[in-house]
Amino acid sequence: MSKLTKDLSALSRRGFIRAGAALGGASMLGGLLPGMAWAAGSDAPEKKEIKVGFIPLTDCASVVMASVKKFDEKYGIKIIPSKEASWAAVRDKLVSGELDAAHILYGQVYGIHLGIGGAQKDMAVLMTLNNNGQGISLATQMKDKGAVDGPSLKKVVAASAPGTYTFAQTFPTGTHAMWLYYWLAAHDIHPFQDVKTIVVPPPQMVANARVGNMHGFSVGEPWNQRAIIDKVGFSVATSQDVWPDHPEKVLGTTADWANRNPNAARAVIAAILEASRWIDASDANRKETAQTIAARSYVNTDVAVIEGRILGDYENGLGKRWKDAHSMRFFRDGEVNFPWLSDGMWFLTQHRRWGLLDKEPDYLGVARAINRIDLYRQAATAAGVALPAGDTRASTLIDGVVWDGSAPAQYAGGFKVKV
């Protein structure tokens, strides 16, 4: 029994309700503390088996390790990781109810909620799974054309007819699309007018680059590193170059599921928080994680392809090696996992910037509806994870522009390169 559980158990009924109110109301305490009941009923998870979809990427690690290391059992559930073929498949299975929740692209959840990138369905973000750890690569042939970074790519693109070069991302409203577009635009390359963009599922990215279907791509690890090892491509940017400590994948579900299963939602958040803390605790744990998720049932690649970059050891395929200060993070004392409203709003600003939204949304209202901070706070308290004082944060991106969520419409309309 945790210290928090002991302390609350020692309170009188009146004192317990008062303590609950400080955390958002006594009626919201179901599932807050494993094994405890509250006035309105049982805190037992409504579902014992939680099917969580994932795409074969390094950042599925906390979902997988919550199951493998049995952190889920502590909260009375069994997480069943379900390997999916594409982000479109994840979307469809979430909406249909075949999946309870999923490791999913942050911007994709917002797109589904607003009816872009698929049929409209009210959605919920339960937590952020990771920061950083994605990348932008160019196909090997681009080196021969003189393109080895952003400025030189601009020269190559400018010297050719519009649409000559093709770049791939993984889903129209997703994170990889946004990192690609933002990076290209930061180098004065319009992602729709100057080049052509296509959608390719992450596990198929390297194979498509190998046969020449695209000249560059934005994808999660380990596929940028796989391209280097296979001599198919080289890295020109990491996603953390675009936005240091950016939000990436989230634990997403439908609003209906979260509302019907609040105790189960809290349990799965708490279990994945435990796994996230364990992964980030040491390099030894990260190495064990790499060995585990490299298996055929998960990412299905060589351990070495995953291990380097999950440890922060980077190479670009052109001779440069470095220790990345903003490599993939799963916990960072809970800062990674909090569903910041400003993070969700940022994706809306980019959807607006690139014409995916034809009018200004209610940025803050949408973020408040999707990001279930109430459930996260209760689960984090159960897992002994620190909580921030506020619901927004400030960040400076590659172009030097600060994003803090305070003026989203102005921010979305203020870019030089946009639709």
C-alpha positions as CSV (number, residue, x, y, z in Angstrom):
1,M,0.0,0.0,0.0
2,S,1.4,3.4,-1.0
3,K,1.9,6.2,1.5
4,L,-0.9,8.1,-0.2
5,T,-3.2,5.2,0.2
6,K,-2.3,4.8,3.9
7,D,-2.7,8.5,4.5
8,L,-6.2,8.7,2.9
9,S,-7.3,5.5,4.5
10,A,-6.5,7.0,7.9
11,L,-8.8,10.0,7.2
12,S,-12.4,10.0,8.5
13,R,-15.2,9.8,6.0
14,R,-15.7,13.5,6.2
15,G,-12.0,14.1,5.8
16,F,-11.7,11.7,2.9
17,I,-14.5,13.6,1.0
18,R,-12.7,16.9,1.7
19,A,-9.4,15.5,0.4
20,G,-11.3,14.3,-2.7
21,A,-12.8,17.7,-3.3
22,A,-9.3,19.1,-3.5
23,L,-8.5,16.7,-6.3
24,G,-11.6,17.7,-8.3
25,G,-14.6,16.5,-6.3
26,A,-15.5,13.4,-4.3
27,S,-17.6,12.2,-7.2
28,M,-14.5,11.9,-9.4
29,L,-12.5,9.7,-7.1
30,G,-13.6,6.3,-8.5
31,G,-10.4,4.4,-9.4
32,L,-8.1,7.0,-7.8
33,L,-6.7,4.5,-5.3
34,P,-6.6,0.8,-6.1
35,G,-8.6,-1.3,-3.7
36,M,-10.5,1.7,-2.2
37,A,-14.2,2.5,-2.6
38,W,-16.0,5.8,-2.7
39,A,-19.4,7.0,-1.8
40,A,-21.0,6.6,-5.2
41,G,-19.9,3.0,-5.8
42,S,-17.0,0.7,-6.6
43,D,-13.7,1.9,-8.1
44,A,-13.2,-1.4,-9.8
45,P,-12.4,-1.1,-13.5
46,E,-15.5,-1.6,-15.7
47,K,-13.4,-3.7,-18.0
48,K,-10.6,-6.0,-16.9
49,E,-9.1,-6.6,-20.3
50,I,-8.1,-3.4,-22.2
51,K,-7.2,-3.9,-25.9
52,V,-4.8,-1.2,-26.9
53,G,-3.8,-0.8,-30.5
54,F,-0.3,0.2,-31.5
55,I,1.8,0.8,-34.6
56,P,5.3,-0.8,-34.9
57,L,7.3,2.1,-33.7
58,T,9.8,2.6,-30.8
59,D,7.3,4.9,-29.0
60,C,4.8,2.0,-28.5
61,A,7.2,1.0,-25.7
62,S,5.3,2.2,-22.7
63,V,2.1,0.4,-23.8
64,V,4.1,-2.8,-24.4
65,M,6.1,-2.7,-21.2
66,A,3.0,-2.0,-19.1
67,S,1.8,-5.4,-20.3
68,V,5.1,-7.3,-20.3
69,K,6.3,-6.0,-16.9
70,K,2.7,-6.5,-15.5
71,F,2.3,-2.9,-14.3
72,D,-1.3,-3.4,-15.4
73,E,-2.0,-6.0,-12.8
74,K,-1.4,-3.6,-10.0
75,Y,-4.4,-1.6,-11.1
76,G,-6.7,-4.6,-11.7
77,I,-6.5,-4.8,-15.5
78,K,-4.8,-6.7,-18.3
79,I,-3.5,-4.6,-21.2
80,I,-3.6,-6.5,-24.4
81,P,-1.4,-4.8,-27.0
82,S,-2.8,-5.2,-30.6
83,K,-0.4,-4.7,-33.5
84,E,-2.0,-2.7,-36.3
85,A,-1.0,-2.1,-39.9
86,S,-1.6,1.6,-40.4
87,W,-2.9,4.7,-38.7
88,A,-6.1,4.5,-40.7
89,A,-6.7,1.0,-39.3
90,V,-6.1,2.3,-35.8
91,R,-8.7,5.1,-36.4
92,D,-11.3,2.7,-37.8
93,K,-10.9,0.1,-35.0
94,L,-11.1,2.8,-32.3
95,V,-14.3,4.3,-33.9
96,S,-15.9,0.9,-34.3
97,G,-15.0,-0.1,-30.7
98,E,-12.8,-3.0,-31.8
99,L,-10.0,-1.3,-29.8
100,D,-10.6,0.1,-26.4
101,A,-7.7,2.6,-26.7
102,A,-4.6,3.1,-28.8
103,H,-1.1,4.4,-29.2
104,I,-2.0,7.1,-31.7
105,L,-0.8,10.3,-33.4
106,Y,-1.8,13.3,-31.3
107,G,-3.0,15.3,-34.3
108,Q,-4.9,12.3,-35.6
109,V,-7.1,12.3,-32.5
110,Y,-8.0,15.9,-33.0
111,G,-8.7,15.4,-36.7
112,I,-11.1,12.6,-35.9
113,H,-12.9,14.7,-33.3
114,L,-13.4,17.5,-35.9
115,G,-14.3,15.2,-38.8
116,I,-11.1,15.7,-40.8
117,G,-9.1,12.6,-41.9
118,G,-12.2,10.4,-41.4
119,A,-15.7,10.3,-40.1
120,Q,-16.4,12.6,-37.1
121,K,-16.3,10.9,-33.7
122,D,-15.9,12.6,-30.3
123,M,-12.5,11.6,-29.0
124,A,-10.5,11.6,-25.8
125,V,-6.7,12.0,-25.1
126,L,-6.0,10.2,-21.8
127,M,-2.3,11.0,-21.6
128,T,0.8,11.7,-23.7
129,L,3.0,8.7,-24.3
130,N,6.3,10.2,-25.4
131,N,8.1,13.3,-26.4
132,N,10.6,13.6,-29.3
133,G,12.2,10.7,-31.2
134,Q,10.8,11.1,-34.8
135,G,12.8,12.1,-37.8
136,I,12.9,13.5,-41.3
137,S,15.1,11.6,-43.8
138,L,16.1,12.1,-47.4
139,A,16.6,9.3,-49.9
140,T,20.2,8.5,-50.7
141,Q,19.8,9.8,-54.3
142,M,19.2,13.3,-52.9
143,K,22.8,13.4,-51.7
144,D,24.0,13.1,-55.3
145,K,21.7,16.0,-56.2
146,G,23.4,18.1,-53.6
147,A,20.6,18.1,-51.0
148,V,22.0,17.2,-47.5
149,D,20.2,19.6,-45.3
150,G,17.3,22.2,-45.3
151,P,19.1,25.0,-47.2
152,S,20.6,22.8,-49.8
153,L,17.3,21.0,-50.3
154,K,15.7,24.4,-50.9
155,K,18.1,25.0,-53.7
156,V,17.5,21.7,-55.3
157,V,13.7,22.0,-55.1
158,A,13.8,25.6,-56.4
159,A,15.8,24.5,-59.5
160,S,13.1,22.0,-60.5
161,A,9.5,22.1,-61.6
162,P,6.9,22.2,-58.8
163,G,6.0,18.7,-57.6
164,T,9.2,17.1,-59.0
165,Y,10.1,15.8,-55.6
166,T,7.8,13.6,-53.4
167,F,7.8,13.4,-49.6
168,A,5.9,10.9,-47.5
169,Q,4.3,11.3,-44.1
170,T,2.2,8.8,-42.2
171,F,-1.3,10.4,-41.8
172,P,-2.7,13.7,-43.1
173,T,-3.6,15.2,-39.7
174,G,-0.9,13.4,-37.7
175,T,2.4,14.4,-36.1
176,H,4.7,13.3,-38.8
177,A,2.9,15.4,-41.4
178,M,3.1,18.4,-39.1
179,W,6.8,17.9,-38.5
180,L,7.5,17.5,-42.2
181,Y,5.4,20.6,-43.2
182,Y,6.9,22.8,-40.4
183,W,10.4,21.8,-41.3
184,L,10.0,22.3,-45.0
185,A,8.3,25.7,-44.4
186,A,11.1,26.8,-42.1
187,H,13.3,26.4,-45.1
188,D,10.9,28.3,-47.4
189,I,9.7,25.1,-49.1
190,H,5.9,25.0,-49.5
191,P,4.8,21.4,-48.7
192,F,1.9,21.5,-51.2
193,Q,3.0,23.9,-53.9
194,D,6.8,23.2,-54.2
195,V,6.8,19.4,-53.5
196,K,4.3,16.5,-53.6
197,T,3.3,14.8,-50.4
198,I,1.9,11.3,-50.0
199,V,0.9,9.0,-47.1
200,V,2.8,5.8,-46.3
201,P,2.4,3.6,-43.2
202,P,5.5,3.7,-40.9
203,P,6.6,0.0,-41.4
204,Q,6.5,0.5,-45.2
205,M,8.5,3.7,-45.3
206,V,11.9,2.2,-45.9
207,A,10.7,-0.2,-48.5
208,N,9.0,2.6,-50.5
209,A,12.1,4.7,-50.3
210,R,14.2,1.8,-51.5
211,V,12.2,1.5,-54.7
212,G,12.2,5.2,-55.3
213,N,8.6,6.1,-54.5
214,M,9.7,9.2,-52.6
215,H,12.6,11.5,-52.2
216,G,12.2,12.1,-48.5
217,F,9.9,11.1,-45.6
218,S,8.9,11.9,-42.0
219,V,8.4,8.9,-39.7
220,G,8.9,7.7,-36.2
221,E,11.8,5.6,-35.0
222,P,13.2,3.1,-35.7
223,W,12.5,3.6,-39.4
224,N,14.9,6.6,-39.9
225,Q,17.7,4.6,-38.4
226,R,16.7,1.5,-40.4
227,A,17.0,3.7,-43.6
228,I,20.5,4.6,-42.6
229,I,21.6,1.0,-41.9
230,D,20.0,-0.2,-45.2
231,K,21.7,2.7,-47.0
232,V,18.4,3.8,-48.3
233,G,18.4,7.2,-46.7
234,F,20.0,9.7,-44.3
235,S,18.7,12.0,-41.6
236,V,18.4,15.7,-42.2
237,A,16.4,16.6,-39.0
238,T,15.0,15.1,-35.9
239,S,11.5,16.1,-34.8
240,Q,13.1,17.6,-31.7
241,D,15.0,19.9,-34.0
242,V,11.6,21.2,-35.1
243,W,10.2,21.4,-31.5
244,P,12.4,20.4,-28.5
245,D,10.4,18.1,-26.2
246,H,7.4,18.1,-28.4
247,P,4.3,16.0,-27.8
248,E,4.2,12.9,-30.0
249,K,2.0,9.8,-29.5
250,V,-0.9,9.8,-27.1
251,L,-3.1,7.2,-25.4
252,G,-6.3,7.9,-27.3
253,T,-9.8,6.5,-27.1
254,T,-13.4,7.6,-27.9
255,A,-15.2,10.0,-25.6
256,D,-17.9,7.4,-25.3
257,W,-15.4,4.7,-24.1
258,A,-13.8,7.1,-21.5
259,N,-17.2,8.2,-20.2
260,R,-18.5,4.6,-19.9
261,N,-15.3,3.3,-18.4
262,P,-13.7,6.0,-16.2
263,N,-12.2,3.5,-13.7
264,A,-10.7,1.4,-16.5
265,A,-9.4,4.6,-18.1
266,R,-7.7,5.7,-14.9
267,A,-6.3,2.2,-14.4
268,V,-4.7,2.0,-17.9
269,I,-3.3,5.6,-17.5
270,A,-1.7,4.7,-14.1
271,A,-0.3,1.4,-15.5
272,I,1.3,3.1,-18.5
273,L,2.7,5.9,-16.2
274,E,4.4,3.2,-14.1
275,A,5.9,1.7,-17.3
276,S,7.0,5.1,-18.5
277,R,8.7,5.8,-15.3
278,W,10.4,2.4,-15.4
279,I,11.7,2.9,-19.0
280,D,13.2,6.3,-18.3
281,A,14.8,5.2,-14.9
282,S,18.0,3.8,-16.5
283,D,19.8,3.0,-19.7
284,A,19.6,-0.7,-18.6
285,N,15.8,-0.4,-18.6
286,R,15.9,1.3,-22.0
287,K,18.1,-1.5,-23.4
288,E,15.7,-4.1,-22.0
289,T,12.9,-2.2,-23.6
290,A,14.6,-2.2,-27.0
291,Q,15.2,-6.0,-26.7
292,T,11.5,-6.5,-25.9
293,I,9.9,-4.4,-28.5
294,A,12.3,-5.6,-31.3
295,A,10.4,-8.9,-31.3
296,R,8.3,-9.9,-34.3
297,S,5.1,-9.4,-32.3
298,Y,5.9,-5.7,-31.8
299,V,8.3,-3.6,-34.0
300,N,9.9,-6.6,-35.8
301,T,13.4,-5.3,-36.4
302,D,17.0,-5.8,-35.1
303,V,17.6,-4.7,-31.6
304,A,20.5,-2.5,-32.7
305,V,18.2,-0.5,-34.9
306,I,16.1,0.5,-31.9
307,E,18.7,0.7,-29.1
308,G,20.9,3.5,-30.3
309,R,18.4,6.2,-30.7
310,I,16.3,5.2,-27.7
311,L,19.5,5.7,-25.7
312,G,20.1,9.1,-27.4
313,D,23.0,7.9,-29.6
314,Y,22.4,9.4,-33.0
315,E,24.1,9.3,-36.4
316,N,22.9,11.0,-39.6
317,G,24.2,8.5,-42.2
318,L,26.7,11.1,-43.5
319,G,29.4,10.7,-40.9
320,K,28.0,12.8,-38.1
321,R,27.4,11.3,-34.6
322,W,26.0,12.9,-31.5
323,K,24.4,12.4,-28.1
324,D,21.0,14.0,-28.5
325,A,19.9,16.1,-25.6
326,H,16.2,15.8,-26.5
327,S,16.0,12.2,-27.5
328,M,12.8,10.1,-27.0
329,R,11.5,10.5,-23.5
330,F,8.6,8.6,-21.9
331,F,8.3,10.2,-18.4
332,R,10.6,13.0,-17.2
333,D,9.0,13.1,-13.8
334,G,5.5,13.1,-15.4
335,E,6.1,16.2,-17.6
336,V,6.0,14.1,-20.7
337,N,2.7,12.5,-19.9
338,F,0.5,15.4,-18.8
339,P,-2.1,16.2,-21.6
340,W,-1.2,19.9,-21.9
341,L,-4.1,21.9,-23.4
342,S,-1.5,24.0,-25.4
343,D,-0.1,20.8,-27.0
344,G,-3.5,19.8,-28.4
345,M,-4.2,23.3,-29.5
346,W,-1.0,23.5,-31.4
347,F,-2.1,20.7,-33.8
348,L,-5.3,22.7,-34.4
349,T,-3.2,25.7,-35.4
350,Q,-1.3,23.6,-37.9
351,H,-4.5,22.0,-39.3
352,R,-5.8,25.6,-39.8
353,R,-2.5,26.7,-41.3
354,W,-2.5,24.0,-43.9
355,G,-6.1,24.3,-44.9
356,L,-7.3,21.1,-43.2
357,L,-9.8,23.3,-41.2
358,D,-11.7,25.9,-43.3
359,K,-12.5,28.1,-40.4
360,E,-11.1,29.0,-37.0
361,P,-12.1,26.3,-34.4
362,D,-12.7,27.0,-30.7
363,Y,-9.1,26.1,-29.9
364,L,-9.4,26.0,-26.1
365,G,-12.9,24.6,-26.1
366,V,-11.8,21.7,-28.3
367,A,-8.7,21.0,-26.3
368,R,-10.7,21.0,-23.1
369,A,-13.2,18.6,-24.5
370,I,-10.6,16.1,-25.8
371,N,-7.8,16.2,-23.2
372,R,-9.2,14.4,-20.2
373,I,-7.1,16.2,-17.6
374,D,-9.5,15.1,-14.9
375,L,-8.9,11.4,-15.5
376,Y,-5.2,12.0,-15.9
377,R,-4.8,13.9,-12.6
378,Q,-6.6,11.1,-10.6
379,A,-4.5,8.4,-12.3
380,A,-1.3,10.3,-11.7
381,T,-2.1,10.7,-8.1
382,A,-2.7,7.0,-7.8
383,A,0.6,6.3,-9.4
384,G,2.5,8.8,-7.3
385,V,3.3,11.0,-10.3
386,A,3.9,14.8,-10.0
387,L,1.3,17.2,-11.5
388,P,2.0,20.6,-12.9
389,A,0.4,23.8,-11.5
390,G,-1.1,24.8,-14.8
391,D,-2.6,23.2,-18.0
392,T,-0.5,24.9,-20.6
393,R,3.2,25.3,-21.4
394,A,5.5,27.5,-23.5
395,S,7.9,26.2,-26.2
396,T,10.1,27.8,-28.9
397,L,10.2,26.0,-32.3
398,I,12.8,25.9,-35.1
399,D,11.7,29.2,-36.5
400,G,12.2,31.0,-33.2
401,V,8.5,31.5,-32.7
402,V,7.2,30.9,-29.2
403,W,4.0,28.9,-28.8
404,D,2.2,29.1,-25.4
405,G,-1.5,28.6,-26.4
406,S,-2.4,32.2,-25.6
407,A,-3.4,33.5,-29.1
408,P,-4.0,30.4,-31.3
409,A,-5.8,32.1,-34.1
410,Q,-3.1,34.8,-34.4
411,Y,-0.4,32.2,-34.3
412,A,-2.1,30.0,-37.0
413,G,-2.5,33.0,-39.3
414,G,1.0,34.5,-38.7
415,F,3.1,32.1,-40.7
416,K,4.8,33.3,-44.0
417,V,4.4,29.8,-45.6
418,K,0.8,28.5,-45.3
419,V,-2.1,27.6,-47.5
